[in-house]
Amino acid sequence: MNSTESTKYRKTLEEGGVAPAQAQVHADALGEVLEHLTEQLATKEWVRAEIKMQLKEFKVEMLMWMFTFFVAQTTITIGTVIAIIRYMPR
């Protein structure tokens, strides 16, 4: 919270019947809380970097699954062909 907003907040409290010293303490405390919250907010750059990282991880995982299914499919196909040849009537 910048000083202009803090002053407006303090004046609003004083107009509402809060003692000036108390109004100043409230304004200062609220300013500290808002500064802390602002530091914790996600920025566009952070969100973009996070999405990019998640996308990379997703691509790697997708390739792993595709390779696994390729190996499984090939194994099943070879096993089926061998079974057909073995049990084919002669």
C-alpha positions as CSV (number, residue, x, y, z in Angstrom):
1,M,0.0,0.0,0.0
2,N,1.6,3.3,-1.0
3,S,1.7,6.4,1.2
4,T,-1.3,8.1,-0.6
5,E,-3.5,5.1,0.0
6,S,-2.2,4.7,3.6
7,T,-3.1,8.4,4.3
8,K,-6.5,8.0,2.7
9,Y,-7.2,4.9,4.8
10,R,-6.0,6.6,8.0
11,K,-8.2,9.7,7.3
12,T,-11.2,7.4,6.6
13,L,-10.6,5.7,10.0
14,E,-10.3,9.0,11.8
15,E,-13.5,10.3,10.2
16,G,-15.2,7.1,11.4
17,G,-14.2,8.0,15.0
18,V,-11.0,6.1,15.4
19,A,-8.2,7.9,17.4
20,P,-5.5,9.3,15.2
21,A,-2.7,7.2,16.8
22,Q,-4.9,4.0,16.4
23,A,-5.7,4.9,12.8
24,Q,-2.0,5.3,12.0
25,V,-1.2,1.9,13.5
26,H,-4.0,0.3,11.6
27,A,-2.8,1.9,8.3
28,D,0.8,0.8,8.9
29,A,-0.3,-2.8,9.8
30,L,-2.5,-3.0,6.7
31,G,0.4,-1.6,4.6
32,E,2.7,-4.3,5.9
33,V,0.2,-7.1,5.2
34,L,-0.5,-5.9,1.7
35,E,3.3,-5.6,1.0
36,H,3.7,-9.2,2.2
37,L,0.8,-10.4,0.0
38,T,2.1,-8.6,-3.0
39,E,5.5,-10.3,-2.6
40,Q,3.7,-13.7,-2.6
41,L,1.7,-13.1,-5.7
42,A,2.6,-15.0,-8.9
43,T,4.0,-12.9,-11.7
44,K,3.3,-13.5,-15.4
45,E,6.9,-14.6,-15.9
46,W,6.7,-17.1,-13.1
47,V,3.4,-18.5,-14.5
48,R,4.9,-18.8,-18.0
49,A,8.0,-20.5,-16.6
50,E,5.9,-22.9,-14.6
51,I,3.7,-23.8,-17.6
52,K,6.8,-24.3,-19.7
53,M,8.3,-26.6,-17.1
54,Q,5.1,-28.6,-16.8
55,L,4.8,-28.9,-20.5
56,K,8.4,-30.3,-20.7
57,E,7.6,-32.9,-18.0
58,F,4.4,-33.8,-19.8
59,K,6.2,-34.4,-23.1
60,V,8.8,-36.6,-21.4
61,E,6.1,-38.6,-19.6
62,M,4.1,-38.9,-22.9
63,L,7.1,-40.2,-24.7
64,M,7.8,-42.8,-22.0
65,W,4.2,-44.1,-22.2
66,M,4.3,-44.2,-26.0
67,F,7.6,-46.2,-25.9
68,T,6.1,-48.6,-23.2
69,F,3.0,-49.2,-25.3
70,F,5.1,-49.7,-28.5
71,V,7.2,-52.4,-26.7
72,A,4.1,-54.1,-25.3
73,Q,2.3,-54.0,-28.7
74,T,5.4,-55.4,-30.5
75,T,5.7,-58.2,-27.9
76,I,2.1,-59.2,-28.2
77,T,2.3,-59.1,-32.0
78,I,5.4,-61.3,-32.1
79,G,3.9,-63.7,-29.5
80,T,0.7,-64.0,-31.5
81,V,2.6,-64.7,-34.7
82,I,4.7,-67.4,-33.0
83,A,1.5,-69.0,-31.5
84,I,-0.2,-69.0,-34.9
85,I,2.8,-70.6,-36.6
86,R,3.3,-73.1,-33.8
87,Y,-0.3,-74.3,-33.6
88,M,-1.0,-74.1,-37.4
89,P,-2.2,-77.4,-38.8
90,R,0.4,-79.1,-41.1
